[in-house]
Amino acid sequence: MEEEDESLEKLLKWAAEMGITDSTIQNPSRSRNCLGHSLTVSHFPEAGGRGLAAARDLTKGELILRVPKTALFTTECLLKSDQKLSLAVNRHLFLSPSQILIVCLLYEVGKGKSSRWHAYLMLLPRCYEILATFGPFEKQALQVDDAIWAAEKAVSKAESEWKQAIKLMEELKLKPQLLSFKAWLWASATVSSRTMHISWDEAGCLCPVGDLFNYAAPGEGEESNIGIEDVEGWMPAPCLPKGDTTDVLDSEKFNDHLHRLTDGRFEEDVNSYCFYARNNYKRGKQVLLSYGTYTNLELLEHYGFLLNENPNDKVFISLEPGMYSGCSWPRESQYVDQDGKPSFALLSALRLWMTPANQRRSVGHLAYSGYQLSVNNEISVMKCLSNNCCVMLNSLPTSKEEDALLLCAIDKIQDINTATELKKVLSDFGGEVSTFLENYYVQCRQRGAKLSLSRKTKLSMQRWKLAIQWRLRYKKTLADCISYCDYTVNCLPNDNVPTGGIK
């Protein structure tokens, strides 16, 4: 902890020298610390760990941090300052901008203390838990086919990009540790989870101090479950619009959505990355930054954490193929929100599908306008949706109640010290817990002996825990949808209502 505090102090001193400041004055005098006027580094155990707190009362929309372009870690800056790197990269322009930035990051890490960015690199996380770091056990623990496929695709993509870039890294004569896939995963995760948008490079930029802000989903301010994956021995130390469930497109809400995505941006007139308070904050409260609208699976894929309450999360329901071709709504707009409510497009498509084929043309405009077509039709829609959710829940190996118990078991395993305590946990939970401990062999033979969990096992346990948390939230959404359907049916009038009678 003392070592981390010392590294943080060095970063803030270096940042001040680079002109990074939280002062509202246009050209403040240089100080030993770039923070203190608007922001301060603090620790929030229940909301993302280390983050930035308000050093004073902040008003929504006011400038709270400015990072000059010269302090941004960009491919452009690195290539201009290092001829060897520039010449090598120019021979490999077939690589993507992200791959080139990843190589640049590893190249700078290899310089050690001679790197201009050493103070910043020292404080980067040494480990991440993005999907690309998930092993076979953790991937299967996600249980849902789409999520497992996303994890496998992330691992495959990372490995493929590493193989494409290995020749460039060899030409740069990177140390053997930095040539490894493990090192590539670390650098790739850093770029994936910490870069910010800039107009001149689609790979984005690393923004010292600016990347200390923790995440808040648009419309929310809570973050949890940030994970880590260790890389020892060599380290010196995009947005999806939220579908609306009641309106096809409400321009006022859409404009508000765009406003929320401007918490931080590069501003040409001041040649700096500028950050603004997204809300009013009292002194001491954590100041959050919205990276954009992401589902929990996307957060896990790109950032290595998820939110228990994520207004942008969604579950896609398995429906008959003919239903998708029978309406003009794209598949990605047909889903169930985290609170269990079907999206506008899903309801419209189901209402039309539950209408006899020879009547669909005459009522199509009503369905697309958001009207219930009749009581009987609405009951059929709710039953269809509820049944599909039930089928999806029953197809999964564990229930949400079992998953909640598993999370308790993981917490207990992390706290136990002896073989006797471990056997007690196994007798209480068994199943998946036993499988995990078999996959990651735990040395604890004799009764009363001290339990030995390797660092690798502990990190794998964190990824396993994230997988369970994700699938539990998924199952809760399906269960909430079933409850929503039951409630809706119970609230419908007894008599059938003429077509287009209810909206």
Secondary structure, 3 states (H helix, E strand, C coil): CHHHHHHHHHHHHHHHHCCCECCCCCCCCCCCCCCCCCEEEEEECCCCEEEEEECCCECCCCEEEEEEHHHCECHHHHHHHCHHHHHHHHCCCCCCHHHHHHHHHHHHHHHHHHCCCHHHHHCCCCCCCCHHHCCHHHHHHCCCHHHHHHHHHHHHHHHHHHHHHHHHHHHCCCCHHHHCHHHHHHHHHHHHHHEEEECCEEEEEECCCHHHCEECCCCCCCCECCCCCCCCCCCCCCCCCCCCCCCCCCHHHHHHHHHHCCCEEEECCCCEEEEECCCCECCCCECEECCCCCCHHHHHHHCCCECCCCCCCEECCCCCHHHHHCCCCCHHHCCEECCCCECHHHHHHHHHHCCCHHHHHHHHHHHHCCCECCHHHHHHHHHHHHHHHHHHHHCCCCCHHHHHHHHHHHHHHHHCCEHHHHHHHHHHHCHHHHHHHHHCCCECCCCCCECECCHHHHHHHHHHHHHHHHHHHHHHHHHHHHHHHHHHHHHCCCCCCCCCCEC
